[in-house]
């Protein structure tokens, strides 16, 4: 019973061993995380085109739900930049940004993302993460980070810039740059400089010798900047010179309700919801796996899908928008000593207190501050070294990365990801269709056979040995046949062909037909076709085919045995 309960409710395992020491660590971690979460949550809500308070709403129930059913002890669930950007990209073409129907659609979108994730988890589709190339995901995150950073410049210059893609961004700059606010720009630049250079100053040895460990202060700097900017606006009446602020923020606990929906609206939002569900799962699981490896904890991808699904359902029901695991907050959570998921629960309870009693404090918060917070936090992800490294390692993966990047920055965030995934599969099929095939020979003094182009080996004029380093299918059957024809044409005294199948784990009907054709053609040339080191699943397929009935040669257990029988003089 306990095993089954732990499987569906992982919290039961750590709740049984919870103590005061873990409580102290978790509460301290929650205080540190909340210093990041409040300004980030409000900023990411603004990025999604939503009222800032919704960023706080989206940080309450999802974290509590994940703590109960999620597997990672340190993963921080809530609003993140990429998902906020995708939410904006999904909703902005359909509704007026910030309108009541836009807000309602955002809640419905979160609910749909949750239901999709939940269904995938219940029906054990967690393996789907393996179908998305890591280089593509990395490129998608970098490209999204570029668009997110560019999208915040409209708050730094107070003009309606569009940033769904770079061409659109450049065109809107050309249209509106003359209307920009110099005062807001100066305020925004000062905020950026504060967030960039103050952490570097705090990390210097002289400062640390003076005031001690500065890690907490560095992590709380966004909140410090929020407090300083609100104070400046209040005492110096900066809003009178054009510095725009958040304005009135409603207080209280988010209302629990099902967002308005109809079949047409669901059908319209479904593609965007599916994309967000996929990206949120990939991002969340990647972050959770990284921390799980460090903490030696176990993760189940299907259980994580269920946890992420329930978290998004709770976000949709509590006036939030789609959420996922946050890399920055998770790292801070782990580094600050969080022992259990209860640290996330404490963070959400602190958010409740902020939502109930401190919303008036944020009324004078400049929008430029939230924009600067997003730009600084997201720009850390913009790194082009992976593109160069991947290109040097694999041209195919490098091409997929660049296709994804330009698709995102030149078209839009969702279309770019789809293009990247499609390009990955196309390149994968291209790679499979051109398998590595090598003529092999015997390493003298051993029983090992190696590529004749890479090693000095023994060969026979009467026997050609070749190895196929790929499963045989309709994609590469003709490639193997063409290689065999070209190789045979260069050997006039040939009597036997031996195909080493040590790297072949599967074979389809098209490949079997191709082998039958090759066997028939070789018989006409008085050449026998042989196989060696055939694996069990492949042998099962061969036995079910007509090939073995008409095979001119034999099937040998090892390649060395084949050469012993067919060319003993070589040994």
C-alpha positions in Angstrom: 0.0 0.0 0.0 2.8 2.4 1.0 4.6 1.7 -2.3 1.5 2.4 -4.3 0.9 5.6 -2.3 4.5 6.8 -2.9 4.2 6.1 -6.6 1.1 8.4 -7.0 2.0 10.8 -4.1 5.8 11.1 -3.8 5.4 13.7 -1.0 4.4 10.8 1.3 7.9 9.5 1.3 9.7 12.7 2.5 6.8 13.8 4.8 7.3 10.7 7.0 10.9 11.8 7.7 10.4 15.6 8.0 12.1 17.2 10.9 13.0 20.7 12.4 16.4 20.7 10.6 14.8 20.3 7.2 12.1 22.9 8.2 14.8 25.6 9.0 16.6 24.9 5.6 13.3 25.0 3.7 12.1 28.2 5.2 15.4 29.9 4.6 15.4 28.8 1.0 11.8 30.0 0.6 12.8 33.5 1.8 15.6 33.6 -0.7 13.5 32.3 -3.6 10.6 34.8 -2.8 13.1 37.7 -3.3 13.4 36.5 -6.9 9.9 35.2 -7.5 7.9 38.4 -6.7 9.6 40.7 -9.3 10.1 37.8 -11.8 6.5 36.6 -11.5 5.2 40.1 -12.2 7.6 40.7 -15.0 6.7 37.4 -16.7 3.0 38.2 -16.5 3.7 41.5 -18.2 5.7 39.6 -20.8 2.7 37.4 -21.5 0.6 40.5 -22.0 -1.2 40.0 -18.6 -1.7 42.1 -15.4 1.3 41.7 -13.1 -0.8 40.2 -10.3 -1.4 37.1 -12.5 2.3 36.4 -12.2 1.8 36.1 -8.4 -1.4 34.0 -8.8 0.5 31.6 -11.1 3.0 31.1 -8.4 0.7 30.0 -5.6 -1.3 26.7 -6.2 1.1 25.3 -8.9 4.0 25.1 -6.4 1.8 23.5 -3.8 0.5 21.0 -6.2 3.9 20.1 -7.5 5.3 19.7 -4.0 2.7 17.0 -3.4 2.9 15.0 -6.7 6.3 16.0 -8.2 9.5 14.0 -7.9 12.1 16.8 -7.7 12.9 18.1 -4.2 14.1 21.5 -5.5 12.3 22.2 -8.8 10.5 25.6 -8.6 7.3 25.7 -10.6 5.9 29.0 -11.8 6.0 31.6 -14.6 9.1 31.5 -16.9 10.1 33.8 -19.7 9.8 31.3 -22.6 6.4 30.0 -21.7 5.2 33.6 -21.1 6.5 34.5 -24.5 4.7 31.5 -26.1 1.5 32.5 -24.3 1.8 36.0 -25.7 2.5 34.6 -29.2 -0.5 32.3 -29.0 -3.0 34.8 -27.7 -1.9 38.2 -29.2 -3.1 37.4 -32.8 -6.5 36.4 -31.5 -7.4 39.0 -28.8 -6.6 42.5 -27.7 -3.7 42.3 -25.4 -4.7 42.9 -21.8 -8.4 42.8 -22.4 -10.8 40.7 -20.3 -11.2 38.1 -23.1 -7.4 37.9 -23.4 -7.0 37.3 -19.7 -9.8 34.6 -19.8 -8.1 32.9 -22.8 -4.8 32.8 -20.9 -6.5 31.0 -18.0 -8.1 28.6 -20.4 -4.8 28.1 -22.1 -3.1 27.1 -18.8 -6.0 24.6 -18.2 -5.6 23.1 -21.6 -1.8 22.8 -21.2 -2.5 21.0 -17.9 -5.0 18.6 -19.4 -2.7 17.7 -22.3 0.3 17.1 -20.0 -1.9 15.1 -17.6 -3.2 12.9 -20.3 0.3 12.3 -21.7 1.4 11.3 -18.2 -1.5 9.1 -17.4 -1.1 7.2 -20.7 2.7 7.0 -20.2 3.9 9.2 -23.1 6.8 10.5 -21.2 9.1 8.9 -23.7 8.1 11.5 -26.3 10.8 13.8 -24.8 13.4 11.6 -26.5 12.0 12.5 -29.9 13.1 16.1 -29.6 16.8 16.8 -30.4 18.7 18.5 -27.6 20.5 20.8 -30.0 17.1 21.9 -31.4 15.8 22.6 -27.8 19.0 24.5 -27.0 18.7 26.6 -30.2 15.1 27.2 -29.5 15.8 28.5 -26.0 18.6 30.8 -27.2 16.5 32.2 -30.0 13.5 32.7 -27.7 15.8 34.5 -25.2 16.8 36.9 -28.0 13.2 37.7 -28.9 12.2 38.0 -25.2 15.0 40.5 -24.6 14.1 42.5 -27.7 10.4 42.5 -26.7 11.2 44.3 -23.4 12.8 47.3 -25.2 9.4 48.8 -25.7 9.2 49.3 -21.9 12.6 50.9 -21.9 11.8 53.5 -24.5 8.0 53.6 -24.0 6.9 52.9 -27.6 4.8 50.1 -29.0 7.5 47.9 -30.5 6.6 44.5 -31.9 8.9 41.6 -31.3 7.3 38.4 -32.6 10.3 38.3 -34.9 13.4 40.4 -35.7 12.1 41.8 -39.1 9.0 43.0 -37.3 11.0 44.4 -34.5 13.3 46.4 -36.8 10.3 47.7 -38.8 8.5 48.9 -35.7 11.7 50.7 -34.5 11.8 52.5 -37.8 8.2 53.5 -37.3 8.2 54.6 -33.7 11.7 55.4 -32.5 11.0 59.2 -32.9 8.3 58.9 -30.2 10.5 57.3 -27.6 10.8 58.6 -24.1 14.3 59.7 -23.2 13.4 59.8 -19.4 12.2 56.2 -19.5 15.3 55.1 -21.4 17.6 56.7 -18.9 15.7 55.1 -16.1 15.8 51.7 -17.8 19.6 52.0 -18.6 20.3 52.8 -15.0 18.3 49.8 -13.9 20.2 47.5 -16.3 23.6 48.8 -15.1 22.5 48.2 -11.5 21.5 44.6 -12.2 24.6 43.9 -14.3 27.4 45.6 -12.4 26.3 45.5 -8.7 26.5 41.6 -8.6 30.0 41.8 -10.0 30.9 44.4 -7.4 29.5 42.2 -4.6 31.5 39.2 -5.8 34.8 41.1 -5.5 37.1 39.9 -2.8 37.4 43.3 -1.1 33.6 43.6 -0.7 33.3 40.0 0.6 36.1 40.6 3.1 34.2 43.7 4.3 30.6 42.4 4.6 31.1 38.7 4.4 29.1 36.3 2.1 27.2 38.3 -0.5 25.3 35.4 -2.2 21.9 36.3 -0.6 22.3 40.0 -1.4 23.2 39.2 -5.1 20.1 37.0 -5.5 17.8 39.6 -3.8 19.1 42.5 -6.0 16.0 42.5 -8.3 13.8 42.9 -5.2 16.2 45.6 -3.9 15.9 47.4 -7.2 12.1 47.1 -7.0 12.1 48.7 -3.6 14.5 51.5 -4.6 12.6 52.3 -7.8 9.2 52.4 -5.9 10.8 54.7 -3.3 12.2 57.0 -6.1 8.8 57.2 -7.9 7.0 58.0 -4.6 9.3 60.7 -3.3 10.4 62.3 -6.6 7.0 62.0 -8.5 8.8 60.4 -11.4 5.5 59.4 -13.0 4.9 63.1 -13.7 7.9 63.1 -16.1 6.6 60.1 -18.1 7.9 57.1 -16.1 5.0 54.6 -16.4 4.2 52.4 -13.5 2.3 49.2 -12.9 -0.7 51.0 -11.5 -3.5 49.6 -9.3 -3.1 45.9 -8.4 -6.0 44.1 -6.9 -5.4 42.4 -3.6 -6.8 39.2 -2.2 -6.6 35.5 -3.0 -7.1 34.5 -6.6 -10.7 33.4 -7.4 -11.0 29.6 -8.0 -13.2 29.1 -11.1 -13.3 27.4 -14.5 -12.4 29.9 -17.2 -15.0 30.6 -19.9 -14.8 28.1 -22.8 -16.4 26.9 -25.9 -15.6 24.3 -28.5 -14.5 26.8 -31.1 -12.1 28.6 -28.6 -10.6 25.3 -27.5 -10.0 24.2 -31.1 -8.3 27.6 -31.8 -6.0 27.4 -28.8 -5.2 23.7 -29.2 -2.1 24.0 -31.4 -0.6 26.7 -29.1 -1.5 24.7 -26.0 0.2 21.5 -27.4 3.4 23.5 -28.2 3.5 25.0 -24.7 2.8 21.6 -23.1 5.7 20.1 -25.0 8.2 22.9 -24.3 7.2 23.2 -20.7 7.7 19.4 -20.2 11.1 19.4 -21.9 12.3 22.4 -19.9 10.9 21.2 -16.6 12.2 17.7 -17.0 15.7 18.9 -18.1 16.0 21.1 -15.0 14.6 18.4 -12.7 17.1 15.8 -14.2 20.0 18.2 -13.6 19.2 18.7 -9.9 18.2 15.0 -9.5 21.7 14.0 -10.7 23.3 16.3 -8.1 21.1 15.1 -5.3 20.9 11.4 -6.3 17.1 11.5 -6.4 14.9 9.5 -8.8 12.7 10.9 -11.5 9.9 9.3 -13.5 9.1 11.2 -16.7 5.4 10.1 -16.7 5.0 11.2 -13.0 6.6 14.6 -13.9 4.1 15.0 -16.7 1.2 14.3 -14.3 2.7 16.8 -11.8 3.2 19.4 -14.4 -0.3 18.8 -15.8 -1.9 19.2 -12.4 0.2 22.3 -11.7 -1.1 23.9 -14.9 -4.7 22.9 -14.2 -4.4 24.6 -10.8 -2.9 27.7 -12.5 -5.8 27.8 -15.0 -8.4 27.4 -12.2 -6.8 30.2 -10.0 -6.5 33.0 -12.6 -3.0 32.1 -13.6 -1.4 31.3 -16.9 0.8 28.4 -18.1 3.8 27.5 -15.8 6.8 25.2 -15.8 10.0 24.7 -14.0 12.2 27.8 -13.6 16.0 27.2 -14.1 17.1 30.3 -12.2 14.8 29.8 -9.2 15.5 26.0 -9.1 19.3 26.7 -9.0 18.8 29.3 -6.2 16.4 26.9 -4.4 19.0 24.1 -4.5 22.0 26.4 -3.7 20.2 27.9 -0.7 19.8 24.5 0.9 16.2 23.4 0.2 15.8 19.9 1.6 12.3 19.0 0.5 9.5 20.3 -1.9 8.0 22.0 1.2 10.4 24.9 0.4 8.1 25.6 -2.6 5.0 25.4 -0.4 6.5 28.0 1.9 7.3 30.2 -1.1 3.7 30.0 -2.3 2.4 30.9 1.2 4.6 33.9 1.3 3.2 34.9 -2.2 -0.3 34.6 -0.6 0.8 37.1 2.1 2.1 39.5 -0.6 -1.1 39.1 -2.7 -3.3 39.9 0.4 -1.4 42.7 2.1 1.3 44.2 -0.1 -0.1 44.8 -3.6 -0.5 48.5 -2.9 3.2 48.7 -2.4 3.8 47.7 -6.0 1.5 50.3 -7.5 4.3 52.7 -8.1 6.7 50.0 -9.6 8.0 51.3 -13.0 7.4 49.0 -15.9 11.0 49.7 -17.0 12.2 47.9 -13.9 10.3 44.8 -14.7 11.6 45.0 -18.3 15.2 45.3 -17.0 14.7 42.3 -14.7 13.6 40.2 -17.6 16.4 41.3 -19.9 19.2 40.7 -17.4 17.8 37.3 -16.3 17.1 36.1 -19.9 20.2 37.4 -21.6 22.3 34.9 -19.7 20.8 32.2 -21.9 22.0 33.9 -25.1 25.2 32.1 -25.9 26.3 31.2 -29.4 29.2 28.9 -28.4 26.9 25.8 -28.6 26.2 26.6 -32.3 29.9 26.5 -33.1 30.6 23.4 -30.9 27.7 21.5 -32.4 28.7 22.4 -36.0 32.2 21.1 -35.4 30.9 17.9 -33.9 28.0 17.2 -36.3 27.1 19.2 -39.4 23.5 17.7 -39.4 22.9 18.8 -35.8 24.5 22.2 -36.5 22.2 22.7 -39.5 19.1 21.8 -37.4 20.2 24.3 -34.7 20.6 27.2 -37.2 17.3 26.3 -39.0 15.6 26.4 -35.6 17.3 29.7 -34.6 16.4 31.5 -37.8 12.9 30.0 -37.8 12.2 31.4 -34.4 13.8 34.9 -34.8 12.6 35.4 -38.4 9.1 33.9 -38.3 7.8 33.4 -34.8 8.5 31.3 -31.7 6.1 28.4 -32.3 6.6 28.1 -36.0 10.4 28.1 -35.5 10.2 25.2 -33.0 8.0 23.2 -35.4 10.5 23.9 -38.3 13.3 22.8 -36.0 11.7 19.6 -35.0 10.8 18.8 -38.7 14.3 19.6 -39.8 15.7 17.2 -37.1 13.6 14.3 -38.4 14.5 15.1 -42.0 18.2 15.1 -41.2 17.8 11.9 -39.1 16.1 10.2 -42.1 18.9 11.5 -44.4 21.5 10.1 -42.0 19.8 6.7 -41.8 19.5 6.6 -45.6 23.3 6.9 -45.9 24.6 4.3 -43.4 28.3 3.7 -42.8 29.3 0.7 -44.9 32.8 -0.6 -44.8 34.8 -3.3 -46.5 36.6 -5.1 -43.6 39.7 -7.3 -43.3 41.4 -9.4 -40.6 43.8 -7.7 -38.1 46.9 -10.0 -38.3 47.3 -12.1 -35.2 43.7 -11.5 -34.0 40.2 -12.5 -34.7 39.0 -8.9 -35.2 38.0 -7.4 -38.5 38.4 -3.7 -39.2 37.8 -1.2 -42.0 40.4 -1.7 -44.8 40.6 2.1 -45.2 41.6 2.7 -41.6 43.8 -0.3 -40.7 46.4 -2.5 -42.2 44.5 -5.8 -42.6 44.5 -9.1 -44.4 42.0 -9.6 -47.2 41.2 -12.3 -49.8 40.7 -11.8 -53.6 38.0 -14.5 -53.5 36.0 -13.1 -50.5 34.6 -9.7 -49.9 33.7 -8.9 -46.3 31.6 -5.9 -45.5 29.9 -4.4 -42.4 26.8 -2.3 -42.3 26.6 0.0 -39.3 22.9 0.7 -39.3 19.6 -1.1 -39.1 18.4 -2.1 -42.6 15.2 -0.5 -43.9 13.6 0.9 -47.0 15.5 4.1 -46.3 18.9 2.6 -46.9 18.3 -0.7 -48.8 19.2 0.8 -52.2 22.3 2.4 -50.7 23.6 -1.0 -49.5 22.8 -2.5 -52.9 24.6 0.3 -54.8 27.7 -0.1 -52.5 27.7 -3.9 -53.1 27.4 -3.5 -56.9 30.3 -1.0 -57.0 32.5 -3.1 -54.8 31.9 -6.4 -56.7 32.7 -4.7 -60.0 36.3 -4.1 -58.7 36.9 -7.8 -58.0 37.0 -10.2 -61.0 38.0 -13.4 -59.0 35.2 -13.0 -56.5 33.5 -16.2 -55.2 31.9 -15.1 -51.9 30.3 -12.0 -50.3 30.0 -12.0 -46.5 27.8 -9.3 -44.9 28.7 -8.8 -41.2 25.5 -8.0 -39.4 26.9 -7.3 -35.9 25.6 -3.7 -36.0 22.2 -4.6 -37.5 19.5 -4.9 -34.9 16.4 -4.6 -37.1 15.4 -5.3 -40.7 12.2 -4.4 -42.5 10.4 -6.1 -45.5 11.9 -3.7 -48.1 15.4 -4.6 -46.9 14.6 -8.3 -47.0 13.4 -8.0 -50.6 16.6 -6.2 -51.5 18.7 -9.0 -50.0 16.7 -11.5 -52.0 17.3 -9.5 -55.2 21.1 -9.3 -54.4 21.2 -13.1 -53.7 19.5 -13.8 -57.1 21.8 -11.5 -58.9 24.9 -12.9 -57.3 23.8 -16.5 -58.2 23.9 -15.5 -61.9 27.5 -14.3 -61.4 28.4 -17.6 -59.5 29.0 -15.6 -56.4 27.6 -16.8 -53.0 26.0 -14.5 -50.5 26.8 -15.2 -46.8 26.0 -13.6 -43.5 27.8 -13.5 -40.1 27.0 -12.5 -36.6 23.3 -12.1 -37.2 21.4 -11.0 -34.1 18.3 -12.8 -32.8 15.6 -10.4 -33.9 17.1 -10.2 -37.4 17.4 -13.9 -37.6 13.7 -14.2 -36.7 12.9 -12.0 -39.7 15.2 -13.9 -42.0 13.6 -17.2 -41.0 10.1 -15.8 -41.7 11.2 -14.8 -45.2 12.0 -16.7 -48.4 15.7 -15.6 -48.3 17.0 -18.5 -46.3 15.3 -21.0 -48.6 17.2 -19.6 -51.6 20.3 -18.4 -49.9 23.3 -19.4 -52.0 25.8 -19.2 -49.1 25.5 -19.8 -45.3 25.0 -17.9 -42.1 28.0 -18.1 -39.7 28.1 -17.5 -36.0 31.2 -15.3 -36.1 32.9 -13.5 -39.0 36.2 -15.3 -38.2 34.4 -18.7 -38.6 33.2 -17.5 -42.0 36.7 -16.6 -43.2 38.0 -19.9 -41.8 35.5 -21.7 -44.0 35.6 -19.5 -47.1 39.3 -18.4 -47.2 41.4 -20.6 -44.9 44.6 -19.6 -46.8 44.2 -16.0 -45.5 44.5 -17.1 -41.8 
